[in-house]
Amino acid sequence: MTAGKLYQQLQQQEVQQSMCSLKGSLRTLAVLTLISFTYLSFISLHSSYPSSFISVSSVSLVPATKKTTVLVKDYDDNEISDLYHSPSVFKLNYEEMERNFKIYIYPDGDPNTFYQTPRKLTGKYASEGYFFQNIRESRFQTKDPDQAHLFFIPISCHKMRGKGTSYENMTIIVENYVESLKSKYPYWNRTLGADHFFVTCHDVGVRATEGVPFLIKNAIRVVCSPSYDVGFIPHKDIALPQVLQPFALPAGGNDVENRTTLGFWAGHRNSRIRVILARVWENDTELDISNNRINRATGHLVYQKRFYGSKYCICPGGSQVNSARIADSIHYGCIPVILSNYYDLPFNDILDWHEFSVVLKEQDVYRLKQILKDIPDNKLVSLHKNLVKAQKHFQWNSPPVKYDAFHMVMYDLWLRHHVIKY
């Protein structure tokens, strides 16, 4: 073999060795990269991302046949529940709302006409009173309108009514007040009121504002009477839970075995569905149905105690589709049976009402007993457990408490402000 050929062979061997060394280095680099990526992904599962950002690496998705439930390690047991349409989205958005949401409260208005402080925190207008007080005590309020996401119009139709003002005059007062806000501030005009809201409970506020079309159509209405026949617009307006606080007795729950009555209702026959309910089931031996509110003379808190002994509590609509009996049922641990057509239930876009209540149409009243008896025992237990978890969302507090009724209303407002563009 000549020296030249030997030299060429040596060069080829050196090249092959270099290639092998390069391939080895690349393999080593790939393995290290894979290990690093795996480690970082693992760490990301235990770190807190900004609540407005959800990535594949930050959550573990567990498919379900009915809905997709997203499980995150730092959730507590109460939040990992079918109670919510999407537990993870609710938690993350809720946390962002708590950090960032700002409301500007218009300071104008005659204090004798408009709310400056709540008139009362009891009775059928308690939800309205609590909201007015809570918003002023909360960190959501801002004195700088340029920081505000939404603008609160502090109209107290209830307070007007307490002064004997007629509905016609209340409508004029409301219209004049909003017109003054439009002329004095630039905020209504830039969105035609889409980023404004007002809160009113029971029928007084509905009647007082329905004569102001631009307010009804444009502003967000937070109302206890979400009837479609008075212009309630789902996904714009918000159903305010009507809660008669303070409750006479402590919260019930986790006591299914002690509830022996199949279904309970007692009340006035002030609607067609209530008349039918009383006529069909008043004399039934398994359903406890009374066509009049239980008289106090029969005993102390007899009406409230009947909730404790019943599995299901019938909640038919009254003069409006809403009923304070729903919040009573939830508080006392009695699964509410919603018997009303076209009722946009409170927090319906957050809570899955089918997981802690029975939702029926009015025509189902004739089959009511059989429908309730056909619910399996395991489903009854599941509904009851979820009902106990839902109780905190239907409780007003002063000062407000995380996840209570006030914060749920604020969350609904937070969701709606995202779709307002200007």
C-alpha beads as a LAMMPS data file, in Angstrom:
LAMMPS data file: protein, C-alpha beads

422 atoms
421 bonds

1 atom types
1 bond types

-500.0 500.0 xlo xhi
-500.0 500.0 ylo yhi
-500.0 500.0 zlo zhi

Masses

1 110.0

Atoms # bond

1 1 1 0.000 0.000 0.000
2 1 1 1.402 3.358 -1.011
3 1 1 1.893 6.169 1.458
4 1 1 -0.781 8.196 -0.329
5 1 1 -3.486 5.550 0.095
6 1 1 -2.522 5.012 3.737
7 1 1 -2.862 8.743 4.324
8 1 1 -6.329 8.787 2.722
9 1 1 -7.518 5.906 4.930
10 1 1 -6.317 7.675 8.052
11 1 1 -8.214 10.805 7.032
12 1 1 -11.437 8.831 6.456
13 1 1 -11.145 7.191 9.906
14 1 1 -10.700 10.593 11.549
15 1 1 -13.799 11.912 9.772
16 1 1 -15.846 8.880 10.840
17 1 1 -14.688 9.278 14.450
18 1 1 -15.617 12.960 14.351
19 1 1 -19.070 12.128 12.974
20 1 1 -19.639 9.568 15.681
21 1 1 -18.538 12.072 18.292
22 1 1 -20.913 14.677 16.837
23 1 1 -23.846 12.226 16.772
24 1 1 -23.111 11.289 20.355
25 1 1 -23.089 14.907 21.391
26 1 1 -26.374 15.564 19.621
27 1 1 -27.983 12.557 21.294
28 1 1 -26.727 13.744 24.663
29 1 1 -28.066 17.263 23.993
30 1 1 -31.470 15.855 22.968
31 1 1 -31.729 13.764 26.136
32 1 1 -30.812 16.735 28.324
33 1 1 -33.351 18.920 26.512
34 1 1 -36.081 16.317 27.018
35 1 1 -35.258 16.018 30.716
36 1 1 -35.276 19.814 31.134
37 1 1 -38.605 20.189 29.321
38 1 1 -40.161 17.435 31.410
39 1 1 -38.899 19.036 34.628
40 1 1 -40.163 22.507 33.669
41 1 1 -43.536 21.080 32.673
42 1 1 -43.781 19.345 36.032
43 1 1 -42.907 22.566 37.851
44 1 1 -45.497 24.473 35.829
45 1 1 -48.232 22.226 37.176
46 1 1 -47.442 23.460 40.671
47 1 1 -46.942 27.136 39.889
48 1 1 -49.567 29.872 39.651
49 1 1 -50.102 31.319 36.197
50 1 1 -51.794 34.640 35.557
51 1 1 -55.484 33.883 35.843
52 1 1 -56.162 35.147 32.339
53 1 1 -53.837 32.480 30.851
54 1 1 -54.632 28.779 30.659
55 1 1 -52.130 26.527 28.860
56 1 1 -51.977 22.813 28.172
57 1 1 -49.015 22.458 30.514
58 1 1 -50.724 24.235 33.419
59 1 1 -53.779 21.990 33.806
60 1 1 -54.619 18.340 33.617
61 1 1 -57.688 17.694 31.523
62 1 1 -59.899 14.780 32.515
63 1 1 -62.598 14.008 29.937
64 1 1 -66.106 13.181 31.130
65 1 1 -69.132 11.976 29.249
66 1 1 -71.366 14.834 30.316
67 1 1 -68.892 17.710 30.594
68 1 1 -65.176 18.323 30.825
69 1 1 -63.936 18.840 34.344
70 1 1 -60.538 20.508 34.728
71 1 1 -58.642 19.444 37.806
72 1 1 -55.964 21.674 39.285
73 1 1 -53.871 20.526 42.212
74 1 1 -54.435 23.539 44.454
75 1 1 -58.250 23.362 44.312
76 1 1 -60.016 22.368 47.488
77 1 1 -62.703 19.683 47.539
78 1 1 -65.538 22.182 47.454
79 1 1 -64.333 23.559 44.130
80 1 1 -63.824 20.224 42.397
81 1 1 -67.477 19.669 41.758
82 1 1 -70.091 19.289 39.066
83 1 1 -71.723 22.246 40.767
84 1 1 -69.978 24.498 38.227
85 1 1 -70.120 24.345 34.459
86 1 1 -66.324 24.685 34.406
87 1 1 -64.592 24.664 37.813
88 1 1 -61.155 25.731 36.560
89 1 1 -62.381 28.614 34.435
90 1 1 -64.530 29.859 37.303
91 1 1 -61.628 29.749 39.768
92 1 1 -59.112 31.444 37.504
93 1 1 -61.494 34.169 36.320
94 1 1 -62.746 34.713 39.860
95 1 1 -59.201 35.339 41.084
96 1 1 -58.571 37.784 38.247
97 1 1 -61.834 39.555 39.059
98 1 1 -60.799 39.967 42.686
99 1 1 -57.476 41.503 41.653
100 1 1 -58.533 43.787 38.838
101 1 1 -62.269 44.554 38.702
102 1 1 -63.133 48.228 39.293
103 1 1 -66.554 49.867 39.594
104 1 1 -67.266 53.584 39.557
105 1 1 -70.331 54.639 41.552
106 1 1 -71.971 57.847 40.365
107 1 1 -72.005 60.276 43.319
108 1 1 -74.923 62.391 42.055
109 1 1 -78.533 62.266 43.122
110 1 1 -80.782 63.463 45.889
111 1 1 -79.953 61.397 49.016
112 1 1 -83.655 61.408 49.849
113 1 1 -84.386 59.688 46.529
114 1 1 -81.329 57.613 45.719
115 1 1 -79.343 55.259 47.882
116 1 1 -76.538 56.701 49.928
117 1 1 -76.840 54.019 52.613
118 1 1 -79.095 50.938 52.532
119 1 1 -82.551 51.521 53.912
120 1 1 -82.907 47.985 55.238
121 1 1 -81.178 44.615 55.032
122 1 1 -84.213 42.464 55.779
123 1 1 -87.275 41.209 53.961
124 1 1 -87.874 40.810 50.241
125 1 1 -85.597 43.746 49.384
126 1 1 -82.647 42.485 51.445
127 1 1 -80.612 41.499 48.371
128 1 1 -80.820 45.040 47.019
129 1 1 -79.824 46.566 50.346
130 1 1 -76.919 44.200 50.842
131 1 1 -75.539 44.884 47.374
132 1 1 -75.571 48.647 47.880
133 1 1 -73.793 48.302 51.205
134 1 1 -71.338 45.654 50.002
135 1 1 -70.231 47.555 46.900
136 1 1 -69.332 50.575 49.027
137 1 1 -67.382 48.428 51.488
138 1 1 -65.549 46.418 48.835
139 1 1 -62.233 46.932 47.082
140 1 1 -64.042 46.919 43.744
141 1 1 -65.056 50.563 44.125
142 1 1 -62.821 53.157 42.496
143 1 1 -62.984 56.931 42.749
144 1 1 -61.297 57.250 39.353
145 1 1 -63.805 56.691 36.510
146 1 1 -60.947 56.235 34.031
147 1 1 -59.990 53.036 35.869
148 1 1 -63.531 51.658 35.916
149 1 1 -64.635 48.637 33.923
150 1 1 -68.317 49.326 34.706
151 1 1 -70.387 52.212 36.078
152 1 1 -72.972 51.714 38.810
153 1 1 -76.165 53.791 38.681
154 1 1 -77.275 53.870 42.360
155 1 1 -81.026 53.999 41.846
156 1 1 -83.141 52.906 44.801
157 1 1 -86.633 52.348 43.466
158 1 1 -87.468 50.641 46.754
159 1 1 -86.527 53.753 48.670
160 1 1 -88.676 55.868 46.334
161 1 1 -91.612 53.542 46.893
162 1 1 -91.144 53.828 50.643
163 1 1 -91.796 57.532 50.300
164 1 1 -95.137 56.889 48.604
165 1 1 -94.012 57.888 45.122
166 1 1 -96.231 56.503 42.327
167 1 1 -94.798 54.264 39.621
168 1 1 -95.383 56.983 37.028
169 1 1 -93.450 59.544 39.051
170 1 1 -90.700 57.025 39.789
171 1 1 -90.229 56.476 36.061
172 1 1 -89.900 60.235 35.526
173 1 1 -87.378 60.503 38.384
174 1 1 -85.288 57.648 36.973
175 1 1 -85.353 59.074 33.443
176 1 1 -84.380 62.574 34.603
177 1 1 -81.576 61.174 36.734
178 1 1 -80.031 59.133 33.913
179 1 1 -80.380 62.084 31.512
180 1 1 -78.434 64.206 33.992
181 1 1 -75.646 61.592 34.060
182 1 1 -75.548 61.592 30.264
183 1 1 -75.150 65.363 30.110
184 1 1 -72.676 65.686 32.989
185 1 1 -70.364 62.755 32.239
186 1 1 -68.971 61.327 28.956
187 1 1 -69.168 57.673 29.989
188 1 1 -72.746 56.767 29.074
189 1 1 -72.519 58.258 25.591
190 1 1 -69.416 56.358 24.496
191 1 1 -71.208 52.986 24.836
192 1 1 -74.851 54.127 24.955
193 1 1 -74.893 52.760 28.490
194 1 1 -73.650 49.246 27.722
195 1 1 -71.012 49.489 30.473
196 1 1 -73.510 50.743 33.049
197 1 1 -75.627 48.710 35.448
198 1 1 -78.239 49.142 38.151
199 1 1 -79.561 46.826 40.853
200 1 1 -83.136 46.435 41.979
201 1 1 -85.099 43.692 43.684
202 1 1 -88.722 42.601 43.483
203 1 1 -91.384 44.175 41.272
204 1 1 -90.999 47.831 42.289
205 1 1 -87.743 48.331 40.425
206 1 1 -89.023 46.498 37.369
207 1 1 -92.090 48.689 37.062
208 1 1 -90.211 51.896 37.839
209 1 1 -87.599 51.366 35.122
210 1 1 -89.597 49.655 32.376
211 1 1 -90.840 53.082 31.251
212 1 1 -87.278 54.124 30.365
213 1 1 -86.578 52.121 27.168
214 1 1 -82.961 53.207 26.607
215 1 1 -82.094 52.109 30.161
216 1 1 -83.783 48.728 29.745
217 1 1 -82.266 47.956 26.360
218 1 1 -78.719 49.167 26.918
219 1 1 -77.687 48.997 30.586
220 1 1 -77.118 45.771 32.506
221 1 1 -80.082 45.096 34.788
222 1 1 -79.385 43.149 37.973
223 1 1 -82.911 42.219 39.025
224 1 1 -84.746 39.729 41.226
225 1 1 -87.541 39.360 38.640
226 1 1 -85.886 38.039 35.459
227 1 1 -89.136 37.687 33.520
228 1 1 -88.902 37.735 29.748
229 1 1 -92.309 39.405 29.555
230 1 1 -90.827 42.549 31.150
231 1 1 -87.876 42.779 28.809
232 1 1 -85.258 40.714 30.650
233 1 1 -82.414 40.004 28.211
234 1 1 -80.376 36.872 29.071
235 1 1 -76.588 37.198 28.735
236 1 1 -76.891 40.975 29.180
237 1 1 -78.980 41.218 32.329
238 1 1 -78.313 39.337 35.567
239 1 1 -80.755 37.437 37.791
240 1 1 -80.278 38.625 41.357
241 1 1 -81.068 35.931 43.953
242 1 1 -83.933 37.011 46.193
243 1 1 -82.854 36.084 49.705
244 1 1 -84.991 36.870 52.750
245 1 1 -82.361 37.447 55.377
246 1 1 -81.775 36.985 58.206
247 1 1 -82.720 33.313 58.164
248 1 1 -84.766 32.267 61.187
249 1 1 -82.896 28.983 61.703
250 1 1 -79.376 27.670 60.969
251 1 1 -78.431 26.134 57.634
252 1 1 -79.413 22.520 57.079
253 1 1 -77.617 19.824 55.168
254 1 1 -75.851 16.459 55.213
255 1 1 -78.993 14.971 56.746
256 1 1 -80.806 13.148 53.936
257 1 1 -81.664 10.230 56.210
258 1 1 -83.709 12.546 58.460
259 1 1 -85.843 13.913 55.626
260 1 1 -88.946 11.756 55.428
261 1 1 -91.391 14.016 53.527
262 1 1 -91.158 13.646 49.762
263 1 1 -92.039 17.243 48.873
264 1 1 -93.168 20.405 50.654
265 1 1 -94.852 23.683 49.690
266 1 1 -96.994 26.171 51.575
267 1 1 -97.905 29.590 50.286
268 1 1 -100.459 31.937 48.801
269 1 1 -102.194 31.056 45.541
270 1 1 -101.166 34.238 43.714
271 1 1 -100.376 32.633 40.363
272 1 1 -101.910 30.099 38.021
273 1 1 -99.258 27.457 38.704
274 1 1 -99.764 27.745 42.464
275 1 1 -103.509 27.318 42.087
276 1 1 -102.960 24.137 40.078
277 1 1 -100.326 22.849 42.508
278 1 1 -102.670 23.256 45.472
279 1 1 -105.691 21.828 43.667
280 1 1 -103.913 18.692 42.413
281 1 1 -101.745 17.793 45.412
282 1 1 -103.250 19.406 48.514
283 1 1 -104.693 16.150 49.867
284 1 1 -101.814 13.866 48.886
285 1 1 -100.344 11.683 51.640
286 1 1 -96.710 11.853 50.431
287 1 1 -96.553 15.472 49.345
288 1 1 -96.995 18.134 52.037
289 1 1 -98.858 20.820 50.074
290 1 1 -100.768 23.680 51.738
291 1 1 -102.646 26.350 49.815
292 1 1 -101.892 28.981 52.431
293 1 1 -98.785 30.085 54.285
294 1 1 -98.589 28.240 57.599
295 1 1 -100.088 30.371 60.344
296 1 1 -97.726 31.406 63.119
297 1 1 -100.426 30.413 65.601
298 1 1 -99.733 26.734 64.846
299 1 1 -96.343 26.993 66.509
300 1 1 -93.002 28.783 66.537
301 1 1 -91.198 28.658 63.158
302 1 1 -93.309 25.704 61.995
303 1 1 -92.977 26.806 58.362
304 1 1 -89.168 26.906 58.468
305 1 1 -88.941 23.589 60.322
306 1 1 -90.896 21.866 57.541
307 1 1 -87.932 22.520 55.228
308 1 1 -85.704 20.454 57.520
309 1 1 -87.924 17.374 57.216
310 1 1 -88.418 17.426 53.437
311 1 1 -86.319 15.967 50.645
312 1 1 -87.659 18.319 47.973
313 1 1 -89.177 21.780 48.329
314 1 1 -91.500 22.926 45.559
315 1 1 -90.759 26.442 44.284
316 1 1 -93.535 27.615 41.935
317 1 1 -93.418 31.134 40.542
318 1 1 -95.667 33.698 42.185
319 1 1 -96.712 37.038 40.743
320 1 1 -93.276 36.952 39.082
321 1 1 -91.268 33.928 37.961
322 1 1 -88.869 34.299 40.880
323 1 1 -89.451 33.061 44.392
324 1 1 -87.565 33.704 47.629
325 1 1 -88.518 30.114 48.496
326 1 1 -85.616 28.946 46.301
327 1 1 -83.008 30.583 48.548
328 1 1 -84.911 29.332 51.626
329 1 1 -84.780 25.778 50.295
330 1 1 -81.063 26.005 49.580
331 1 1 -80.332 27.405 53.044
332 1 1 -82.337 24.729 54.865
333 1 1 -80.872 21.889 52.792
334 1 1 -84.082 21.013 50.947
335 1 1 -83.529 20.351 47.233
336 1 1 -85.473 23.059 45.346
337 1 1 -87.881 21.967 42.623
338 1 1 -88.080 24.883 40.194
339 1 1 -91.612 24.895 38.789
340 1 1 -91.644 27.894 36.475
341 1 1 -91.415 28.577 32.764
342 1 1 -88.744 30.867 31.307
343 1 1 -86.861 31.541 34.517
344 1 1 -83.264 32.664 34.043
345 1 1 -81.997 31.262 37.332
346 1 1 -79.415 33.209 39.374
347 1 1 -75.812 32.503 38.334
348 1 1 -77.104 30.182 35.610
349 1 1 -73.979 30.739 33.498
350 1 1 -71.740 29.732 36.414
351 1 1 -73.678 27.048 38.311
352 1 1 -75.193 23.915 36.832
353 1 1 -78.593 23.984 38.526
354 1 1 -79.343 20.443 37.371
355 1 1 -76.667 19.248 39.809
356 1 1 -78.338 20.621 42.954
357 1 1 -81.997 21.165 42.045
358 1 1 -84.836 19.735 39.949
359 1 1 -85.851 22.049 37.110
360 1 1 -89.333 21.448 35.670
361 1 1 -91.792 23.161 33.368
362 1 1 -95.155 24.212 34.736
363 1 1 -96.911 21.483 32.754
364 1 1 -94.978 18.916 34.820
365 1 1 -97.046 19.818 37.890
366 1 1 -99.534 17.040 37.058
367 1 1 -96.732 14.423 37.185
368 1 1 -94.875 16.052 40.076
369 1 1 -95.141 13.186 42.550
370 1 1 -94.038 10.512 40.087
371 1 1 -91.140 12.625 38.826
372 1 1 -89.796 13.004 42.356
373 1 1 -90.319 9.326 43.249
374 1 1 -88.483 8.273 40.081
375 1 1 -85.296 10.063 41.142
376 1 1 -82.874 7.312 42.307
377 1 1 -81.556 7.436 45.861
378 1 1 -77.965 7.934 44.712
379 1 1 -79.058 10.920 42.632
380 1 1 -80.922 12.345 45.629
381 1 1 -77.756 12.078 47.736
382 1 1 -75.687 13.717 44.993
383 1 1 -78.144 16.598 44.612
384 1 1 -78.162 17.129 48.367
385 1 1 -74.361 17.146 48.674
386 1 1 -74.026 19.675 45.865
387 1 1 -76.794 21.760 47.431
388 1 1 -74.759 22.083 50.618
389 1 1 -71.785 23.268 48.546
390 1 1 -74.003 25.852 46.819
391 1 1 -75.264 27.397 50.076
392 1 1 -72.368 29.860 50.336
393 1 1 -73.330 31.386 46.951
394 1 1 -76.806 32.328 48.199
395 1 1 -75.781 34.024 51.431
396 1 1 -75.369 37.797 51.851
397 1 1 -72.795 39.021 54.347
398 1 1 -71.662 42.371 55.695
399 1 1 -68.826 42.816 55.056
400 1 1 -68.940 40.523 52.012
401 1 1 -67.220 37.124 52.112
402 1 1 -65.447 35.324 49.279
403 1 1 -67.803 33.345 47.013
404 1 1 -70.950 34.737 48.674
405 1 1 -73.954 36.174 46.810
406 1 1 -72.335 39.585 46.411
407 1 1 -69.180 38.166 44.861
408 1 1 -71.193 35.907 42.555
409 1 1 -73.082 38.947 41.253
410 1 1 -69.770 40.752 40.799
411 1 1 -68.423 37.750 38.895
412 1 1 -71.433 37.830 36.568
413 1 1 -70.774 41.535 35.981
414 1 1 -67.107 40.750 35.348
415 1 1 -68.091 38.245 32.662
416 1 1 -70.353 40.745 30.951
417 1 1 -67.858 43.585 30.856
418 1 1 -65.590 41.495 28.601
419 1 1 -68.032 41.681 25.690
420 1 1 -68.417 45.481 25.821
421 1 1 -66.340 47.176 23.131
422 1 1 -65.769 50.907 22.692

Bonds

1 1 1 2
2 1 2 3
3 1 3 4
4 1 4 5
5 1 5 6
6 1 6 7
7 1 7 8
8 1 8 9
9 1 9 10
10 1 10 11
11 1 11 12
12 1 12 13
13 1 13 14
14 1 14 15
15 1 15 16
16 1 16 17
17 1 17 18
18 1 18 19
19 1 19 20
20 1 20 21
21 1 21 22
22 1 22 23
23 1 23 24
24 1 24 25
25 1 25 26
26 1 26 27
27 1 27 28
28 1 28 29
29 1 29 30
30 1 30 31
31 1 31 32
32 1 32 33
33 1 33 34
34 1 34 35
35 1 35 36
36 1 36 37
37 1 37 38
38 1 38 39
39 1 39 40
40 1 40 41
41 1 41 42
42 1 42 43
43 1 43 44
44 1 44 45
45 1 45 46
46 1 46 47
47 1 47 48
48 1 48 49
49 1 49 50
50 1 50 51
51 1 51 52
52 1 52 53
53 1 53 54
54 1 54 55
55 1 55 56
56 1 56 57
57 1 57 58
58 1 58 59
59 1 59 60
60 1 60 61
61 1 61 62
62 1 62 63
63 1 63 64
64 1 64 65
65 1 65 66
66 1 66 67
67 1 67 68
68 1 68 69
69 1 69 70
70 1 70 71
71 1 71 72
72 1 72 73
73 1 73 74
74 1 74 75
75 1 75 76
76 1 76 77
77 1 77 78
78 1 78 79
79 1 79 80
80 1 80 81
81 1 81 82
82 1 82 83
83 1 83 84
84 1 84 85
85 1 85 86
86 1 86 87
87 1 87 88
88 1 88 89
89 1 89 90
90 1 90 91
91 1 91 92
92 1 92 93
93 1 93 94
94 1 94 95
95 1 95 96
96 1 96 97
97 1 97 98
98 1 98 99
99 1 99 100
100 1 100 101
101 1 101 102
102 1 102 103
103 1 103 104
104 1 104 105
105 1 105 106
106 1 106 107
107 1 107 108
108 1 108 109
109 1 109 110
110 1 110 111
111 1 111 112
112 1 112 113
113 1 113 114
114 1 114 115
115 1 115 116
116 1 116 117
117 1 117 118
118 1 118 119
119 1 119 120
120 1 120 121
121 1 121 122
122 1 122 123
123 1 123 124
124 1 124 125
125 1 125 126
126 1 126 127
127 1 127 128
128 1 128 129
129 1 129 130
130 1 130 131
131 1 131 132
132 1 132 133
133 1 133 134
134 1 134 135
135 1 135 136
136 1 136 137
137 1 137 138
138 1 138 139
139 1 139 140
140 1 140 141
141 1 141 142
142 1 142 143
143 1 143 144
144 1 144 145
145 1 145 146
146 1 146 147
147 1 147 148
148 1 148 149
149 1 149 150
150 1 150 151
151 1 151 152
152 1 152 153
153 1 153 154
154 1 154 155
155 1 155 156
156 1 156 157
157 1 157 158
158 1 158 159
159 1 159 160
160 1 160 161
161 1 161 162
162 1 162 163
163 1 163 164
164 1 164 165
165 1 165 166
166 1 166 167
167 1 167 168
168 1 168 169
169 1 169 170
170 1 170 171
171 1 171 172
172 1 172 173
173 1 173 174
174 1 174 175
175 1 175 176
176 1 176 177
177 1 177 178
178 1 178 179
179 1 179 180
180 1 180 181
181 1 181 182
182 1 182 183
183 1 183 184
184 1 184 185
185 1 185 186
186 1 186 187
187 1 187 188
188 1 188 189
189 1 189 190
190 1 190 191
191 1 191 192
192 1 192 193
193 1 193 194
194 1 194 195
195 1 195 196
196 1 196 197
197 1 197 198
198 1 198 199
199 1 199 200
200 1 200 201
201 1 201 202
202 1 202 203
203 1 203 204
204 1 204 205
205 1 205 206
206 1 206 207
207 1 207 208
208 1 208 209
209 1 209 210
210 1 210 211
211 1 211 212
212 1 212 213
213 1 213 214
214 1 214 215
215 1 215 216
216 1 216 217
217 1 217 218
218 1 218 219
219 1 219 220
220 1 220 221
221 1 221 222
222 1 222 223
223 1 223 224
224 1 224 225
225 1 225 226
226 1 226 227
227 1 227 228
228 1 228 229
229 1 229 230
230 1 230 231
231 1 231 232
232 1 232 233
233 1 233 234
234 1 234 235
235 1 235 236
236 1 236 237
237 1 237 238
238 1 238 239
239 1 239 240
240 1 240 241
241 1 241 242
242 1 242 243
243 1 243 244
244 1 244 245
245 1 245 246
246 1 246 247
247 1 247 248
248 1 248 249
249 1 249 250
250 1 250 251
251 1 251 252
252 1 252 253
253 1 253 254
254 1 254 255
255 1 255 256
256 1 256 257
257 1 257 258
258 1 258 259
259 1 259 260
260 1 260 261
261 1 261 262
262 1 262 263
263 1 263 264
264 1 264 265
265 1 265 266
266 1 266 267
267 1 267 268
268 1 268 269
269 1 269 270
270 1 270 271
271 1 271 272
272 1 272 273
273 1 273 274
274 1 274 275
275 1 275 276
276 1 276 277
277 1 277 278
278 1 278 279
279 1 279 280
280 1 280 281
281 1 281 282
282 1 282 283
283 1 283 284
284 1 284 285
285 1 285 286
286 1 286 287
287 1 287 288
288 1 288 289
289 1 289 290
290 1 290 291
291 1 291 292
292 1 292 293
293 1 293 294
294 1 294 295
295 1 295 296
296 1 296 297
297 1 297 298
298 1 298 299
299 1 299 300
300 1 300 301
301 1 301 302
302 1 302 303
303 1 303 304
304 1 304 305
305 1 305 306
306 1 306 307
307 1 307 308
308 1 308 309
309 1 309 310
310 1 310 311
311 1 311 312
312 1 312 313
313 1 313 314
314 1 314 315
315 1 315 316
316 1 316 317
317 1 317 318
318 1 318 319
319 1 319 320
320 1 320 321
321 1 321 322
322 1 322 323
323 1 323 324
324 1 324 325
325 1 325 326
326 1 326 327
327 1 327 328
328 1 328 329
329 1 329 330
330 1 330 331
331 1 331 332
332 1 332 333
333 1 333 334
334 1 334 335
335 1 335 336
336 1 336 337
337 1 337 338
338 1 338 339
339 1 339 340
340 1 340 341
341 1 341 342
342 1 342 343
343 1 343 344
344 1 344 345
345 1 345 346
346 1 346 347
347 1 347 348
348 1 348 349
349 1 349 350
350 1 350 351
351 1 351 352
352 1 352 353
353 1 353 354
354 1 354 355
355 1 355 356
356 1 356 357
357 1 357 358
358 1 358 359
359 1 359 360
360 1 360 361
361 1 361 362
362 1 362 363
363 1 363 364
364 1 364 365
365 1 365 366
366 1 366 367
367 1 367 368
368 1 368 369
369 1 369 370
370 1 370 371
371 1 371 372
372 1 372 373
373 1 373 374
374 1 374 375
375 1 375 376
376 1 376 377
377 1 377 378
378 1 378 379
379 1 379 380
380 1 380 381
381 1 381 382
382 1 382 383
383 1 383 384
384 1 384 385
385 1 385 386
386 1 386 387
387 1 387 388
388 1 388 389
389 1 389 390
390 1 390 391
391 1 391 392
392 1 392 393
393 1 393 394
394 1 394 395
395 1 395 396
396 1 396 397
397 1 397 398
398 1 398 399
399 1 399 400
400 1 400 401
401 1 401 402
402 1 402 403
403 1 403 404
404 1 404 405
405 1 405 406
406 1 406 407
407 1 407 408
408 1 408 409
409 1 409 410
410 1 410 411
411 1 411 412
412 1 412 413
413 1 413 414
414 1 414 415
415 1 415 416
416 1 416 417
417 1 417 418
418 1 418 419
419 1 419 420
420 1 420 421
421 1 421 422
